């Protein structure tokens, strides 16, 4: 057997071992924590989830039209975070709506966020199948130092697209290419309005603002959404979580990430209750925090963050 063949075999064994460890951990926790009752949503919760991002989007556009860019950026943050939550629940079919309606929402959000969510969806499913493993392109950012994760945002985004298109079935791939086409048309319309107008108008001002903020948000989101919730994690603890109520409110429950990996079918609305149950029944699964504390870090010396700038400042 050649050296390259040895490496392939070792990688395969490593992948199988990682997958087996994670499966055993999941099975153990699922036997101890009641979660099936948290899958359902009320009609009011469904409506809330579907409407959530768009008031922030309209507010950001209005503020940008008034040249109030600082408050516009605040509104844009909330739009992006709420849209990210809506898309994320859509990936896992936890919006409690039909598949066609979920597809329509992902197409709309792809156009507004200027990113192909159907290609990301395929990569995200692989992230859940093999979290932080060799095939997990999405989770690869968590293995880098924080500054490299921040600087590599653009390349990382294209790596996700590439893997997503490769992993997609024919239907999902067609939807992804449709999203790329819609994004191209939106960017072309914005560019045309900017270069053809003799003097800037409100439409071109708002369109340029939205284009710039979405490009920056997409380039930097991986630092929080991937590195922030997965760095220094391993087979026993796949992801970090957060218990600060204000932080969780400002991030629409997105930082309950350990809970999400353990029970991906549970909607974001119910992750706080799921976190409470996990803390009681299986606290070792939720000991690592997104914003680390001395108490969480000291719970297990082997799990202390090795290169976490947040711990150095806040712990």
C-alpha positions in Angstrom: 0.0 0.0 0.0 1.4 3.4 -1.0 1.8 6.4 1.4 -1.1 8.2 -0.2 -3.3 5.1 0.2 -2.3 4.9 3.9 -3.4 8.5 4.3 -6.7 7.9 2.7 -7.4 4.9 4.9 -6.3 6.8 8.1 -8.6 9.7 7.1 -11.5 7.3 6.5 -10.9 5.6 9.9 -10.7 9.0 11.6 -13.9 10.1 10.0 -15.6 6.9 11.1 -14.3 7.2 14.6 -15.4 10.9 14.8 -18.9 10.0 13.5 -19.2 7.1 15.8 -18.2 9.1 18.9 -20.7 11.9 18.0 -23.5 9.3 17.3 -22.9 7.7 20.7 -22.9 11.1 22.5 -26.2 12.1 20.7 -27.9 8.8 21.6 -26.9 9.1 25.2 -28.2 12.6 25.5 -31.4 12.0 23.6 -32.2 9.2 26.0 -31.9 11.5 29.0 -33.5 14.7 27.7 -37.1 15.1 26.7 -37.3 17.2 23.5 -40.0 15.9 21.2 -42.6 18.2 22.8 -40.5 21.2 21.7 -40.8 20.6 18.0 -44.3 22.2 17.5 -45.0 25.9 17.1 -48.2 27.8 17.7 -49.7 29.8 14.9 -48.6 33.0 16.6 -45.0 31.7 16.8 -45.1 30.7 13.2 -46.3 34.1 12.2 -43.6 35.7 14.4 -40.8 33.6 12.8 -42.0 34.5 9.2 -42.3 38.2 9.8 -39.3 38.7 12.1 -36.6 40.0 9.7 -38.6 42.3 7.5 -39.5 45.2 9.8 -35.7 45.6 10.5 -35.0 45.5 6.8 -37.5 48.2 6.0 -36.3 50.3 8.9 -32.7 50.0 7.7 -33.7 51.1 4.2 -35.6 54.1 5.6 -32.7 55.2 7.8 -30.3 54.9 4.9 -32.6 57.0 2.8 -32.3 59.7 5.4 -28.5 59.3 5.5 -28.6 58.1 9.1 -26.1 55.4 8.5 -25.1 54.5 12.0 -28.6 53.6 13.2 -29.2 52.1 9.8 -26.3 49.7 10.5 -27.9 48.7 13.8 -31.2 47.9 12.0 -29.3 46.0 9.4 -27.6 43.9 12.0 -30.9 42.9 13.4 -32.3 42.1 9.9 -29.2 40.0 9.1 -29.4 38.1 12.4 -33.2 37.5 12.2 -32.9 36.5 8.5 -30.0 34.1 9.4 -32.2 32.6 12.1 -35.2 32.2 9.7 -33.0 30.6 7.0 -31.3 28.3 9.6 -34.7 27.0 10.8 -35.7 26.6 7.2 -32.6 24.4 6.5 -34.0 22.0 9.2 -37.6 22.4 8.3 -38.4 23.7 11.8 -40.5 26.7 10.7 -43.5 24.4 10.8 -44.5 25.4 7.2 -44.7 23.4 4.0 -41.6 22.5 2.0 -42.7 24.8 -0.9 -43.2 27.7 1.5 -39.7 27.1 3.0 -38.2 27.0 -0.5 -39.9 30.3 -1.3 -38.6 31.9 1.8 -35.0 30.7 1.1 -35.2 32.1 -2.4 -36.5 35.5 -1.1 -33.8 35.6 1.7 -31.1 34.6 -0.8 -32.0 37.6 -3.0 -32.1 40.0 0.0 -29.0 38.7 1.7 -27.1 38.3 -1.6 -26.0 34.8 -0.8 -27.2 31.4 -2.1 -28.9 29.7 0.8 -29.7 26.5 -1.0 -26.0 25.9 -1.6 -25.2 26.7 2.0 -28.0 24.4 3.1 -26.3 21.4 1.5 -23.0 22.3 3.2 -24.8 22.9 6.5 -26.3 19.4 6.4 -22.8 17.9 6.0 -21.7 20.1 9.0 -24.3 18.3 11.0 -23.5 14.8 9.7 -19.8 15.2 10.5 -19.3 18.3 12.8 -15.7 19.5 12.8 -14.6 16.4 10.8 -12.5 16.3 7.6 -15.5 16.8 5.3 -17.0 19.7 7.3 -16.1 22.7 5.2 -18.5 24.9 7.2 -16.8 24.0 10.5 -13.3 24.4 9.1 -13.2 28.0 10.1 -13.4 27.0 13.8 -10.0 25.2 13.5 -8.2 28.5 12.7 -7.0 31.2 15.1 -9.6 34.0 15.3 -7.7 36.5 13.2 -7.3 34.0 10.3 -11.0 33.2 10.6 -11.8 36.9 10.3 -9.5 37.5 7.3 -10.5 34.3 5.4 -14.2 35.2 5.3 -14.5 35.8 1.5 -12.6 32.6 0.5 -14.6 30.7 3.1 -17.9 31.8 1.6 -16.9 30.6 -1.9 -15.6 27.3 -0.4 -19.1 26.8 1.1 -20.8 27.5 -2.3 -18.5 25.0 -4.0 -19.1 22.2 -1.6 -22.8 23.0 -1.5 -23.1 22.6 -5.2 -21.1 19.4 -5.1 -23.2 17.8 -2.4 -26.6 19.0 -3.7 -29.1 16.8 -5.5 -30.4 18.0 -8.9 -33.3 19.9 -7.4 -31.3 21.7 -4.8 -28.6 22.5 -7.3 -31.1 24.1 -9.7 -32.4 26.2 -6.8 -28.9 27.3 -5.9 -28.1 28.4 -9.5 -31.5 30.2 -9.6 -30.4 32.1 -6.5 -27.0 33.0 -8.0 -28.9 34.3 -11.1 -31.2 36.4 -8.9 -28.3 37.8 -6.9 -26.5 38.7 -10.2 -29.6 40.5 -11.4 -30.0 42.5 -8.2 -26.3 43.5 -8.2 -26.5 44.4 -11.9 -29.6 46.6 -11.2 -27.8 48.3 -8.3 -24.7 48.9 -10.4 -26.8 50.3 -13.3 -28.6 52.7 -11.0 -25.4 53.9 -9.5 -23.5 54.5 -12.8 -26.4 55.7 -15.0 -27.9 58.3 -12.6 -26.6 61.8 -13.3 -27.1 62.7 -9.6 -27.6 60.2 -6.7 -31.2 59.6 -5.8 -32.8 57.9 -2.8 -33.1 54.6 -4.6 -29.4 54.4 -5.6 -28.4 55.6 -2.1 -30.4 52.9 -0.3 -29.4 50.2 -2.9 -25.7 51.0 -2.5 -26.0 51.0 1.3 -27.7 47.6 1.2 -25.1 46.1 -1.2 -22.2 47.2 0.9 -23.6 46.1 4.2 -24.6 42.7 2.8 -21.2 42.0 1.3 -19.5 42.9 4.6 -22.0 40.9 6.6 -21.5 37.8 4.5 -17.8 38.1 4.6 -17.7 38.4 8.4 -20.6 36.2 9.6 -18.4 33.1 9.8 -16.4 34.5 12.7 -19.4 34.6 14.9 -21.7 31.9 13.4 -18.9 29.3 13.0 -15.7 30.2 14.8 -17.5 31.8 17.8 -19.7 28.7 18.5 -17.2 25.9 17.6 -13.6 27.0 18.4 -11.8 24.7 20.8 -14.6 22.1 20.6 -14.1 18.4 20.0 -15.9 15.1 19.9 -17.5 15.3 23.4 -18.6 18.9 23.2 -19.4 19.7 19.6 -20.4 23.4 20.1 -20.6 26.2 22.5 -23.7 27.8 24.0 -24.7 31.0 25.8 -26.7 31.8 28.9 -26.5 35.6 29.0 -30.2 36.6 28.5 -29.3 39.9 26.9 -26.8 38.4 24.5 -29.4 35.7 23.5 -32.1 38.3 23.0 -29.8 40.4 20.7 -28.9 37.3 18.7 -32.4 35.8 18.5 -31.4 32.6 20.3 -28.8 31.7 17.6 -26.0 31.2 20.2 -27.8 28.2 21.8 -25.6 26.2 19.4 -24.8 23.1 21.5 -28.5 22.6 21.9 -29.1 23.0 18.2 -26.5 20.4 17.3 -27.9 18.0 19.8 -31.5 18.5 18.7 -31.5 20.3 15.2 -35.3 19.6 14.7 -36.2 22.0 17.6 -37.1 25.5 16.4 -35.1 28.5 17.7 -38.1 29.6 19.7 -37.8 26.6 22.1 -34.0 26.5 22.5 -34.0 28.3 25.9 -36.3 25.6 27.4 -34.2 22.9 25.8 -31.1 24.5 27.3 -32.7 24.5 30.8 -33.4 20.7 30.4 -29.9 20.0 29.2 -28.3 21.9 32.1 -30.3 19.7 34.5 -29.8 16.4 32.8 -26.5 16.6 30.9 -24.6 19.7 32.0 -21.3 18.5 30.5 -22.8 19.0 27.1 -23.3 22.8 27.7 -20.3 23.8 29.7 -18.5 25.8 27.0 -19.8 29.3 26.5 -19.6 31.6 23.4 -18.5 34.3 25.8 -16.4 32.2 28.2 -16.6 32.6 32.0 -14.1 31.4 34.6 -16.7 29.0 36.0 -17.4 27.4 32.6 -13.7 27.2 31.7 -12.6 25.7 35.0 -15.2 22.9 34.8 -12.7 20.9 32.8 -9.1 21.9 32.3 -8.9 20.0 29.0 -11.7 22.1 27.5 -10.2 25.5 28.4 -10.1 27.8 25.3 -6.5 27.8 23.9 -6.7 30.9 21.8 -9.8 32.7 22.8 -9.5 36.5 22.8 -13.0 36.9 24.4 -11.9 34.8 27.5 -8.8 37.0 27.9 -10.9 40.1 28.1 -14.1 39.0 29.8 -13.4 35.9 31.9 
